[in-house]
Amino acid sequence: MATATNRVLRVAIRGDSILTHPRFNKGTAFTHSERKAFGLNGRLPYRVNTLEEQCERAYDQLSTRGEPIRKNTFMQSLKDQNWVLYYGLLSRHVKELIPIIYTPTQGDAIANYSHLFRRSEGLYLSFPEQDGMEEDFLEMTRGRDIQLFVVTDSEAILGIGDQGVGGIGIATAKSAIYTLLGGMDPSKTLPVVLDVGTDNERLLNDNLYVGWPNKRVRGKAYDRFVDRFVQLVRKHYPHSLLHFEDFGVGNAQRLLDIYRNQHTVFNDDVQGTGAVTLAAMMSAVGVTKSKLSEQRYVVYGAGTAGLGITKQLRDGIMAIDKLSREAANARFFLLDRHGLVKQSLGPAKIRDALAEFVRPDDEWAGVPTNADGEVGLLDVVRHVKPTVLIGCSTHAGAFTEDVVRAMAEGTERPIIFPLSNPSRLVEVEPELANAWTNGKALMATGSPFPPCKMPNGKYYDIAECNNALIYPGLGYGAMITQARTLSDTMIIAGARRLAALSPALADPDSALLPDFSDARQVNTEVAIAVAEQAIAEGSATIDWDREEVRDRIAERQWIPEYPDFIYDPVHGEGST
């Protein structure tokens, strides 16, 4: 099958320059003829290795690092040296190494970014230097065909909060996942951090902190800074995908709403989390032979992720089961730090973004409240008798035995999704939920967990409701078709394709989502579904028929293989 990895590539650099360029460096895989042409004889030992041999050596070296953070720094160093080897190693050990380069280990690396810093890894746009933003932007992107920008302001990183300039680490990790699982050419991606300061006192008091040591900028000044960046992307790369990552609860949905009709933008925390949860939910209702619209949803944690999931499920109900927006909204009961989101909390306790999901007070006559009139989770569960319980709270252990047993009393197959990351913050351990429901719960979690033994002696596989099963495909499908926008219908098309791949549809004791080791193939299917939908609804700007999408994507996806090099100092790539 043809791929986007060029089998023959003309390259303009040689000698030490090619050995220190991660895009072109092959290390010991340079052939003898390439070594002669590029001035590498004497710079490399004699033996020519295959990529497979290099991966074996790199894996042996990785295995000597005991702690996950040491493995993370080894992988970062490998990426700085040789992209093909880095992605080649990842592709051979996907399930083992994704938690190393992404969540949860990348969170530790980001928290210690200034102390681990060795070299820059993307575009740093700092608030006090905003007058030179376009010059800095063009200096980084000149001569490059950027198809993907992953940008963060670092306010809400991986459940560990405000990490200042260290947030560049999540942008680089997300970019790497786009390449590994989506097929995005790494030379056409750019991680970006918008350094608008930090409210993290630990960083502000750290003399080694490498970012702008200032309180976080907010309000109109913040909006102007973000807009200046977005307009540069629109001006210079109008067909690119702009991925917003780990923005705070006050900005994530707001910025998505501002820009989604101006450019192809995507917010993984809002849309990706919602899409993969929608896919798992479609799989679960497939097992119970019911409909999305027939469920009663309690969502514990109404921040960026919880609200994003709620809206995506609501949109799925509207699109698939044809309910009105108002009727679909009525299926949801949201809780935040003030308990159930209901009328009597008043505007001081209810964010504007939650307005559609506020419950009327007359539903709760006689239901116990605390001294502030707030209704807690257990009483909501007892009153609503939900069929679905979703956790996005980072409140470890919130789904107590009383909560889970009360839920199980009201439905034959409780659907329980404790999605908080990392695993230490999960609302309930799957093993406990399994025991408290007598093995009847259908579960998905935000972090990997081992299978649970059921009363019949079989083991129930816990689906990992990981965004990486869908967002690379969503983004690639939009990017490859140069879609004007990543529409709700395109996202739902991707979620439906993912749900169709669920092992549970063939065996209800299997996981609700495909195994993470199949994430590359899964994301390819998602990308195909998104691209087909973009063409069908007229959002695509390329002239393809839907029938040719699969072949077109196969031709263009980047894979980690070494191309053959020809030295061309005039027309080759890599020259400045």
C-alpha angles and dihedrals in degrees: 000000000000117000139189091253102106109236090205120031129181111221128191102197129076144173117023090350093067093042091055096044109093094204095055104025115111097171110199091355093078107115120235091254091051091048090055094045094047099041095250101129105114091020093076134043114257103254119090112217129203120233088251091057091047091051090051091052093046092049091051089052092047091051092061089064106087106187120064092235090057089050088050093054090047091053091047090053091049091052090051089056109038128005097193093051092045094052092037090058092045093050091055094051104028101151093044098046105036089076087052099052095031134023128013102014096039087063090063090047091051093047088055096036098126092049094046095042115134107149140354118269110187143347117321113198110186125197097231090053097048095119088069095043097115092048091049091045093052093044089058098041104035111132093005128117098221112192099167133041116185108194133181136174088201098230098127109026118178095315092306096093132216111017102164117210090352087080087086083084093067091047091053092046092051090048090052091052090051088057098040098044104019103039097240113161104247091216088062097053129085126191113209134190121198101210103205093154130267139258090206103117092197090062095041090054094045112100089202094056107126099199132080104296097220138109113272115276115234141172125031094345090057092047092050091050093050091044092052089057095045092050090053090054091048092047100047103026106027094164097048128110115245112205117195112206134190099346115162125268091259093056111026100079093029094057091043090054092048097051108026092092094043100053142357098280132165133187111201095194091056105028104021095049089045093048097051090045090050089052092050090047092051088052092049094050087047088059092047091043092232136113134259088240092056095062129097107219125205111188114193108200117034100197126115095302097040094048091044090053092047093051093046092051089046091051089048091053090050095047099040104030096028098231119156118256091251093049092047092049089054091065091069133083113186128196129192133165089302093054122240113016099240137151100260092061086077131208094297090067101032121074115222089241090065096054095107092056102047110129119224115248094232089071090065104051108143095011111129118253135183124248090281093053093254123146116221130217098261093053091046090053093047092049101041099036090210123206090203129046117185125184123202098148106101082226102138114222095005091138095071126186089262091052095047095044091048089052093048090054090061102048138034097225110025113206107216122181113178095182105168118126140252103038093245088065096051116134092229135001107246090229090060094045088050092052095045092052094043091244095306100112121109105213145189126173136195093234130042116273131177121256119276124233113236128208091260090060095251123120123242115217113224112224114229104226091206120162089221088075089069119009097074089054093045091051096042093050091053094043097047092053092042087231117196090227140359096242129200089247091054090052092048090050089055093047092050091052091050092048090051088061093056114131088211091070088067097035120018089206090062127087121287090231134039119272114272091238086070093052095115094055091041093053091048089057090047091050091051092051092048093047092048090051092048090054093044094052095042098247094118117094096196121090102241133134116231089241093064098049096096094053093043092053092047090053094051106039114111116233129184103259129124115250121212112261130221118191109237113161092182106044102014127114122257097048119128 
